[in-house]
Amino acid sequence: MFPPLTSLALFLSVASTPPGEPPATPEPAATQEAAPASGLVPPRRIDTVAVPYPEAERAAGREGEVVLRLTLDEHGVVTESEVVRSAGEAFDEAIRTASRSFRFEPARVDGEAVACQIELVHSFRLDAAAPPPQEPSPPEATAKAPAPTPEAPAPADGKGRETTVSGRSEAERLRQSAEAVKVISTRRAKARSADLGQVLASQEGVEVRRAGGLGSTALFSLNGLTDDQVRFFLDGVPLDLAGYPFGVANVPVNLVDSVQLYRGVVPVRYGADALGGAVNLTSAPLEAGLHGAASLQGGAFGTFRLTLGGSYKPAADGFFARAHFFADTTDNDYPVDTEVADDRGTIIPVTVRRFHDGYQALGGGVEAGATGLAWADCFTLRAFGSTHDKELQHNLVMEGPPFGEARYGATALGAQLLYEKALPGAVRLDVLAGYGWQTTELVDVSEWVYDWYGNRVNVREEPGELGDGATDQTLWQQSVYGRANVGWSLAKAQTLRLSVAPTLTLRTGEERRPATPSDPDRLAAERSILSLVTGLEYEVDLFDEALEVIAFAKDYVYAGRAQEVTETGGWRSKDRDLHRFGGGAALRLRLGEPVYLKASYERATRLPRADEVFGNGVLILENLDLAPEHSHNLNVGVATVPLRTGLGSFRGELNGFARLADNLILLTGRDRNWSYQNVHGARVLGVEGAAGWSSPGGLVSLDANATVQDARNTSAEGTFGAFEGRRLPNRPWLLANATARVSLRQLAFGEDELSPFWSTRYVHGFFRYWEGLGVVSSKDTIDAQLVQAAGVGYRVRRGGVTLGLTAELENLTDAKVFDFFGVERPGRAGWLKGTLEY
């Protein structure tokens, strides 16, 4: 259980953990007297921020006392502020908003600055102003009234601020909630060369497979369900509508503060129709003052990645602004194994470098707003834009001759408006409205056939490398979307939430190279999808937080409008209207310290997305008959809070999951004719586990996880009826990851760290196509793969500036790595990355 406010024991939570690793918890002080001897020093508040008294409460003559839980990083910056005990929405918001600007001298263990959580009591009294900043009381101290000052007299009732320090971080709090969620910190990943796809792939139950190097198509899978079956968000906004149309794996990791993985059961606040879960990327919290960060990475295959970010918030309330920028470029000219014809026409195996696989991307965004307004607690306006260009080296399965000129790209622009307000009656409202515009271009007009050496070997009979003739097309897509969340605090530990999320997507296009001038332009048809997801959720904590229960219901509305070309060259309507219901529940039960049980269930529905129904404008064709998919999603797991012993900190988790799906949507096809199709029935069963250990003082950390999953077709009907009972193709069924890290501190300066690290990933062999096709000797398989990486990073903080430099070698053994339909991934590669923060 979370230590009560009156507890005198002191806990500290170390934040220097690798991506996905639960924070290690150093040993608590056993007694009041033991704390000083252990070298543990509580944080000390050093700012002069005043907490305003809410005018409405003052006019009504109301007083109150709020208990906050503040999460502080190793620099003493407040990164999270959570109300533990409420005095009403107005009081809660006043202290919570002000607390985001509090600054502390960080907590320390044996002289080392560490992140921690503190509980802080703030009293609102009508006969006195807010007390001045007060140092948190040491473990053996009792709460005392602060001495009066001219600026802020002491409270008349003598009450001060009592503080304890807790070992449960925000990530750990979510992990121990009833929600089926895991939080991955990107703090360590920001110093490494790993992209966001690699960070995610290091987690249990997750696969991220790519059709090549940086910028290539990525296939994301969570607990056996893939691609758009999992929804992606940035701060709660759909990722493709937030300036990142190129997918989650290519989002710069240095622009992400943490990642929340929701497994199968998605909270209603996201307004999502996900089938297999959701991934929410969170931006860094806004800090008081002027702050900035930059990173530059360079290395193998002509790859360079740059990110810049900054924010300005002059006061606790009022105006704030921040901006970010990123730029990526790579040649992706890594060696691959393929087959070519020699001078006599004999097919021979060769190793060549990819020659037409470059990728460039850049983008950015600005944000401005204000907090503490009379009509809004927070009002924010965001604008963003991004563009990327990708050369195509081959088709999705790397078969046939390579491409030497085909390329595609996309540009996205948009804006968002966010509004938050605490309303009377313990009601909380937040509203999001946004608009996104995206254009996707595909140019495939080459008149030459290329070989794997990059040479033009002969003239094509018809232009176009992808097949079906030349293509020069543009797709235009517009999206108008919104989300409104309303929360009511019905009583102590009881909350009711309502979410409404409409989205309208409009699509049209132009084909500038039709096969014949008289052919109708199939892309010119105006198409649209309107979806509306409504959710109602009730949450209650029982038996002093021993049991947490969440029950919810969802309503799905879908209206698709499209036209298709008839055999006679005319047009006919292809409309679809749907209405579905769903719902579920989640619970968390503490079985006794330190073990707790989690279980969750959802009857989920996912509505087809525009890219699935209308095609993606590149290699995936339309399927206007695509139907929604449904699934019974079940998760059951047992886990421990971090266990601190004399041998170090231990952590562990074991989960089982089941996904029983109808009309599952899969990407199928060969060569140029890829499209999404419904599989009438599919079942995914699996088990995943993770364990970790950190030595006393955090010198050494070890983590490992593994996933076993079985995804099978359960339908005897339709296109895939002949494969009933067979494993779904192109899906690994056994995955494992392991990491090790050493942290050596105070080598040359008071705040520096040298961190050697090693990681490995194992993927067991699997079939590329249906395992029932062909005889054993002719089946297409992907062999088992074991890939390792190692490196060393150095980080130092001096005068408010943090500098970091990391050298890393990926794929140490130069192992052959294959991902998406057998496409070969890069081999051994070296990287150097520098970071700066102030």
SVG drawing of the C-alpha trace seen along z (x, -y; Angstrom):
<svg xmlns="http://www.w3.org/2000/svg" viewBox="-26 -43 64 75">
<polyline fill="none" stroke="black" stroke-width="0.4" points="0.0,0.0 1.1,-3.6 2.5,-4.9 0.0,-7.1 0.8,-10.8 1.5,-10.3 4.2,-7.7 7.7,-8.7 9.5,-6.2 11.3,-7.8 11.4,-6.3 13.3,-7.5 12.7,-6.3 15.8,-6.4 14.8,-7.7 18.0,-6.6 16.3,-3.5 16.5,-2.1 13.6,-2.3 10.7,-0.2 12.3,0.6 10.2,0.0 12.0,-2.5 14.3,-0.9 13.5,-1.7 16.4,-2.1 16.2,-0.7 13.8,-2.6 14.9,-3.8 13.9,-1.2 13.5,-3.6 13.5,-7.3 17.0,-7.1 18.3,-5.1 17.5,-7.8 20.4,-10.1 22.9,-7.2 21.7,-5.9 22.8,-9.1 19.3,-9.9 18.4,-13.6 14.9,-14.8 14.3,-17.5 14.2,-21.1 11.9,-23.7 13.8,-26.7 11.2,-28.7 9.0,-31.7 5.9,-30.7 2.7,-31.8 -0.6,-29.8 -3.6,-32.0 -6.8,-31.6 -9.7,-30.7 -11.9,-33.8 -15.1,-31.8 -14.2,-29.8 -13.1,-33.0 -16.5,-34.7 -18.3,-31.6 -16.3,-31.6 -15.0,-28.1 -11.7,-26.7 -9.9,-23.5 -6.8,-21.3 -5.4,-19.5 -2.8,-16.7 -0.7,-16.6 1.7,-13.9 4.6,-15.6 7.0,-13.7 10.4,-15.4 13.2,-14.6 16.9,-14.5 17.1,-18.2 14.3,-19.1 11.8,-19.9 8.2,-19.0 7.3,-16.6 3.9,-15.4 1.4,-16.8 -1.5,-14.6 -4.2,-15.3 -4.2,-12.6 -6.8,-14.1 -9.2,-16.6 -10.8,-19.7 -12.9,-20.5 -12.0,-21.2 -11.2,-24.9 -8.8,-24.3 -7.3,-21.3 -6.6,-23.2 -5.2,-26.2 -2.5,-24.3 -1.9,-21.7 -1.4,-24.5 1.0,-26.4 2.9,-23.3 4.0,-22.7 6.2,-25.8 7.7,-24.7 11.4,-24.1 13.4,-22.0 16.9,-21.2 16.8,-17.5 16.6,-14.6 19.9,-12.8 21.1,-9.3 24.7,-9.1 25.2,-12.5 23.7,-11.5 20.8,-13.5 17.8,-11.2 14.2,-11.5 11.5,-11.0 7.9,-11.6 6.7,-13.8 3.4,-14.3 2.6,-17.9 -0.3,-19.3 -1.5,-22.8 -4.1,-24.5 -6.4,-27.3 -7.5,-29.5 -9.5,-32.7 -7.7,-34.6 -4.2,-34.2 -2.4,-34.2 -0.6,-31.2 2.5,-30.4 6.0,-30.9 8.0,-28.1 8.8,-25.5 11.5,-22.8 10.0,-19.3 10.3,-17.9 12.9,-15.2 11.6,-11.8 11.9,-12.3 10.4,-15.8 6.8,-16.7 4.8,-19.4 5.4,-22.8 3.8,-26.2 6.2,-28.3 7.4,-31.5 5.4,-34.6 7.0,-36.8 5.8,-40.2 5.0,-38.6 3.2,-35.6 2.0,-35.4 1.7,-32.0 -1.7,-30.3 -3.8,-31.3 -4.5,-27.7 -0.9,-26.8 -1.0,-24.2 2.0,-24.0 3.1,-21.7 4.0,-18.1 5.9,-16.2 6.8,-12.5 8.7,-11.0 7.3,-8.0 8.9,-5.3 6.1,-5.0 6.7,-7.0 4.0,-8.0 5.0,-5.1 4.6,-2.7 1.3,-4.3 -0.1,-3.6 1.4,-0.1 -0.4,0.6 -3.7,-0.9 -6.5,1.3 -5.7,0.2 -3.9,2.7 -1.0,0.2 2.8,0.2 4.8,-3.1 8.1,-3.2 10.5,-6.1 12.6,-7.3 15.2,-9.0 17.9,-6.4 16.8,-5.9 17.3,-9.6 21.0,-9.1 21.2,-6.0 21.0,-5.6 17.8,-3.4 14.8,-4.8 11.3,-4.7 10.5,-1.4 13.5,0.3 12.5,-1.2 9.0,0.3 10.3,3.6 12.3,4.2 9.1,4.6 7.3,7.8 4.4,8.5 5.6,6.0 6.9,6.5 8.1,3.7 9.2,5.1 10.3,3.0 10.7,3.3 14.2,2.0 16.1,-0.8 15.1,-4.2 11.9,-5.6 10.7,-2.2 7.3,-0.8 6.9,0.5 4.5,3.2 3.7,2.8 2.2,5.7 0.9,5.7 -0.1,9.1 -0.6,10.6 -2.8,7.9 -1.1,5.6 -1.0,2.4 -4.1,0.2 -5.7,2.7 -3.6,0.7 -4.2,-3.0 -1.4,-5.5 -1.6,-8.9 0.6,-11.8 -0.6,-13.4 -4.0,-11.8 -4.3,-13.1 -4.3,-10.5 -0.6,-10.3 -1.3,-10.6 -3.3,-13.8 -0.6,-15.3 2.1,-15.7 3.5,-12.2 2.0,-10.5 5.1,-8.2 4.2,-6.0 5.2,-5.5 8.6,-3.8 10.0,-6.9 9.0,-9.4 12.2,-11.0 12.6,-9.4 14.1,-12.7 10.8,-14.4 9.0,-11.8 9.1,-11.8 7.5,-8.5 5.3,-5.9 2.1,-4.4 1.2,-0.9 -2.4,0.1 -2.9,3.8 -6.2,4.7 -8.3,2.6 -8.3,-1.2 -9.6,-3.9 -12.6,-5.8 -10.8,-9.1 -8.9,-8.4 -12.2,-8.1 -10.6,-5.2 -12.1,-2.2 -8.9,-0.2 -9.1,3.6 -5.7,4.6 -4.8,1.7 -3.2,-1.8 0.1,-3.5 0.2,-7.0 3.4,-9.1 3.7,-11.8 5.6,-15.1 7.9,-16.4 6.0,-18.3 6.2,-22.1 8.7,-23.5 8.9,-27.0 11.5,-29.3 13.4,-29.0 14.5,-25.4 15.9,-23.8 17.3,-20.5 19.1,-19.4 20.4,-16.1 22.5,-15.1 23.1,-11.5 25.2,-10.3 26.6,-7.0 26.3,-4.2 24.6,-4.3 24.8,-8.1 22.3,-8.6 21.9,-11.8 19.1,-12.8 18.7,-16.2 16.1,-17.3 15.6,-20.7 13.1,-21.7 12.5,-24.6 9.9,-26.1 9.3,-29.3 7.0,-29.7 7.8,-32.9 5.4,-32.4 3.3,-29.8 0.2,-31.1 -0.2,-33.0 1.5,-32.8 3.6,-29.8 5.1,-28.7 7.2,-25.9 8.4,-24.6 10.2,-21.6 11.9,-20.7 13.4,-17.5 15.3,-16.5 16.3,-13.0 18.3,-11.9 19.8,-8.5 21.0,-6.7 20.1,-3.3 22.8,-1.8 23.5,1.2 24.5,4.6 21.9,7.2 21.9,10.7 20.1,11.3 20.4,13.1 21.5,11.8 22.2,13.3 25.8,13.6 27.2,13.2 25.8,16.6 22.4,16.0 22.9,18.2 21.3,17.0 23.9,16.7 23.8,15.4 25.6,12.1 25.9,9.4 25.3,5.9 24.5,2.5 21.0,1.0 21.3,-2.0 17.8,-3.6 16.5,-3.5 17.1,-7.1 14.8,-8.8 14.5,-12.5 12.1,-14.0 11.7,-17.2 9.0,-18.8 8.2,-20.8 5.5,-22.5 4.8,-25.5 2.5,-25.7 1.3,-28.8 -1.3,-29.2 -2.0,-30.3 -3.0,-28.9 -4.9,-30.3 -7.4,-32.3 -10.8,-33.3 -12.5,-31.4 -10.0,-28.5 -7.6,-26.6 -5.5,-26.0 -6.0,-27.2 -3.6,-26.0 -3.2,-26.5 -0.9,-24.2 0.3,-24.2 2.5,-21.6 3.8,-20.5 6.0,-17.7 7.2,-16.3 9.0,-13.2 10.3,-11.6 11.2,-7.9 12.8,-6.1 11.4,-2.7 14.1,0.1 11.7,3.0 8.2,4.4 7.0,5.5 8.6,8.9 11.9,8.0 11.2,10.2 11.8,9.4 14.1,6.8 14.9,3.7 13.5,0.3 15.8,-2.6 13.5,-5.6 10.2,-5.0 9.6,-7.2 6.8,-8.4 6.3,-11.1 3.8,-12.9 3.3,-16.3 1.1,-17.0 -0.1,-20.3 -2.6,-20.9 -3.7,-22.8 -5.3,-21.9 -7.1,-23.8 -7.2,-22.5 -9.3,-23.8 -9.4,-22.7 -11.6,-23.9 -12.7,-22.9 -16.5,-23.5 -18.7,-23.8 -19.9,-20.5 -16.5,-18.7 -16.7,-18.5 -13.7,-18.6 -13.9,-19.4 -11.3,-19.1 -12.0,-19.6 -9.9,-19.1 -10.6,-20.2 -8.3,-19.9 -7.9,-19.9 -5.3,-18.0 -4.4,-18.2 -2.2,-15.6 -1.1,-15.0 0.6,-11.7 2.4,-11.5 3.6,-8.4 5.8,-8.8 6.6,-5.6 7.3,-6.5 10.7,-5.0 11.3,-3.6 14.3,-1.5 14.9,1.8 17.7,1.7 19.8,4.5 21.0,4.8 24.2,2.9 22.2,-0.2 22.8,0.1 20.2,-0.4 20.1,2.9 17.3,2.4 14.3,0.3 10.9,1.3 8.1,2.3 5.9,0.0 7.0,-2.7 6.6,-1.9 8.6,0.3 5.8,1.3 3.7,3.0 0.4,2.2 2.0,-0.7 3.2,-4.1 1.9,-5.9 2.0,-9.6 -0.6,-10.3 -1.5,-12.5 -4.0,-11.8 -5.4,-14.6 -6.9,-13.9 -8.5,-16.2 -9.6,-15.4 -11.7,-17.3 -11.7,-15.7 -12.7,-16.4 -12.8,-15.0 -14.6,-16.1 -14.0,-14.5 -16.1,-15.3 -15.3,-13.9 -17.4,-14.0 -16.0,-13.3 -19.2,-11.6 -17.8,-10.9 -14.5,-10.0 -12.7,-7.5 -15.5,-7.5 -15.3,-9.0 -17.7,-9.0 -16.3,-10.0 -18.0,-10.7 -16.1,-10.9 -17.3,-11.9 -14.9,-11.7 -16.1,-12.4 -13.8,-12.2 -14.6,-13.1 -12.1,-12.1 -12.3,-13.3 -10.3,-11.7 -9.8,-12.5 -7.0,-12.4 -5.6,-12.6 -3.9,-10.2 -1.8,-12.1 -0.8,-9.0 -3.9,-6.9 -3.4,-3.8 -5.6,-5.4 -6.9,-9.0 -10.4,-7.8 -10.2,-5.8 -12.0,-7.4 -9.7,-8.6 -10.3,-6.2 -8.7,-8.5 -10.9,-11.5 -13.9,-10.1 -14.8,-11.9 -14.8,-9.6 -15.4,-10.1 -15.6,-8.3 -17.4,-9.7 -16.9,-7.9 -18.2,-8.7 -17.0,-6.9 -18.8,-7.6 -17.7,-6.1 -18.9,-6.1 -16.7,-5.0 -17.1,-4.5 -14.1,-4.1 -14.1,-3.3 -11.4,-2.5 -12.5,-0.2 -11.0,1.0 -8.4,-1.7 -7.3,-1.3 -6.9,2.5 -9.4,2.9 -9.8,0.7 -12.6,1.3 -13.3,-0.3 -16.4,0.5 -17.1,-1.1 -19.4,-1.1 -18.7,-2.3 -20.9,-3.2 -19.5,-3.1 -21.1,-4.8 -19.6,-4.6 -20.7,-6.1 -18.6,-5.5 -19.3,-7.1 -17.5,-6.1 -17.8,-5.7 -16.2,-3.0 -15.8,-2.6 -18.1,-0.1 -17.2,2.3 -18.8,-0.1 -16.7,-3.0 -19.4,-4.7 -19.7,-5.3 -21.7,-3.6 -22.1,-4.4 -20.5,-2.1 -21.8,-3.3 -21.7,-1.6 -23.5,-2.6 -22.8,-0.7 -23.7,-0.9 -22.1,1.2 -21.9,1.4 -19.1,2.6 -17.8,2.4 -15.8,4.1 -14.2,3.8 -10.8,3.8 -9.8,4.4 -6.7,4.4 -6.5,6.3 -3.7,6.2 -3.1,9.7 -0.8,8.5 2.4,6.6 4.1,6.6 1.9,8.7 -1.1,7.5 -3.4,9.0 -4.8,7.3 -7.5,8.4 -9.3,6.6 -11.8,7.5 -13.3,5.6 -15.7,6.4 -13.9,4.2 -14.9,2.9 -12.5,1.3 -13.8,-0.6 -11.8,-0.5 -9.5,-3.4 -9.3,-5.5 -5.9,-3.9 -7.4,-0.4 -10.6,-1.1 -9.2,-3.6 -5.6,-2.4 -2.5,-4.2 -1.6,-5.8 1.6,-3.7 1.7,0.1 -1.7,0.9 -4.8,0.9 -8.4,0.1 -11.0,2.5 -14.4,0.7 -16.0,3.9 -13.9,4.0 -15.9,4.7 -15.3,3.6 -13.5,6.1 -14.5,7.2 -12.7,9.0 -13.1,10.3 -10.0,9.1 -8.9,10.6 -5.8,9.9 -4.9,11.5 -1.6,10.8 0.2,10.8 3.0,8.4 5.1,7.1 5.9,3.6 9.7,3.1 11.2,5.2 14.1,3.6 16.4,6.0 20.0,6.2 20.8,7.9 19.2,5.1 15.9,4.2 13.8,6.9 10.8,6.5 8.6,8.9 5.4,9.3 3.6,12.2 0.6,11.8 -1.7,14.0 -3.8,12.6 -6.5,13.8 -7.8,12.1 -10.8,13.8 -11.5,11.8 -14.2,11.8 -13.6,10.2 -9.9,9.6 -8.3,7.3 -5.1,8.6 -2.7,7.2 -2.4,9.8 -1.3,10.1 1.8,10.5 3.8,8.1 1.8,5.0 -1.6,6.3 -1.7,5.8 -4.8,4.9 -6.5,5.4 -8.9,8.3 -11.2,9.7 -10.4,13.0 -13.7,14.3 -12.3,15.6 -8.9,15.5 -7.7,16.4 -4.5,15.2 -3.5,16.7 -0.3,15.8 1.8,15.4 4.4,12.7 6.7,12.1 9.3,9.6 11.8,9.6 14.6,7.2 17.2,6.6 19.2,3.6 22.1,3.8 22.3,1.7 23.0,-1.8 22.0,-1.2 25.5,-0.2 24.3,2.7 20.8,3.3 19.6,6.4 16.3,6.8 14.8,9.5 11.4,10.3 9.8,13.0 6.6,13.5 5.0,16.7 1.9,16.2 -0.2,18.4 -2.3,16.6 -4.5,18.9 -7.3,18.7 -10.5,20.1 -12.8,19.7 -13.8,22.4 -15.5,19.9 -14.4,17.3 -11.1,16.7 -9.0,18.3 -11.4,21.2 -8.9,23.8 -6.5,22.7 -8.7,23.2 -6.6,24.0 -3.4,22.7 -1.1,20.1 -1.6,16.6 1.3,16.0 4.3,13.7 4.0,13.5 6.7,14.5 5.5,16.6 8.4,16.5 10.3,13.3 12.8,12.4 14.8,9.4 17.5,8.7 19.5,5.7 22.4,5.0 23.7,1.6 26.4,0.3 26.2,-3.2 29.4,-4.7 28.8,-8.1 31.0,-11.0 34.0,-10.0 35.3,-13.5 32.5,-15.8 29.9,-15.9 27.1,-15.2 28.4,-12.9 27.7,-9.3 29.5,-6.7 27.1,-4.0 28.3,-1.0 25.3,1.1 24.5,4.2 21.2,5.5 20.0,8.5 16.9,9.6 15.9,13.1 13.1,14.0 12.3,17.6 11.8,18.8 8.4,18.5 6.6,19.0 6.2,16.1 3.0,17.5 0.3,19.9 2.1,22.9 -0.4,25.3 0.9,24.2 3.4,26.6 5.6,29.3 8.1,28.8 11.1,28.5 9.5,25.6 8.0,23.6 9.1,19.9 10.5,19.4 12.4,16.8 15.1,18.4 15.7,17.7 17.5,14.4 19.7,13.2 20.9,9.6 23.1,7.8 24.1,4.2 26.6,2.6 27.8,-0.9 28.9,-3.4 27.4,-6.8 28.8,-9.7 26.6,-12.4 27.6,-15.4 25.6,-18.3 27.4,-21.6 25.8,-24.9 22.3,-23.9 23.5,-22.5 23.6,-18.7 25.8,-17.3 25.8,-13.7 27.8,-11.6 27.1,-8.0 28.9,-5.6 27.1,-2.5 27.6,0.6 24.4,2.3 24.2,5.9 27.6,6.8 27.9,10.1 26.6,8.8 23.8,11.3 21.3,11.7 18.2,9.9 14.8,10.3 11.6,8.6 8.6,7.7 7.9,10.6 11.6,11.6 13.1,8.2 16.7,8.0 17.4,5.4 20.7,3.5 23.7,5.4 26.4,4.2 26.3,0.4 28.2,-2.2 26.6,-5.4 27.6,-8.5 25.0,-10.7 25.4,-13.9 22.7,-15.6 22.4,-19.0 19.8,-20.1 19.5,-23.4"/>
</svg>
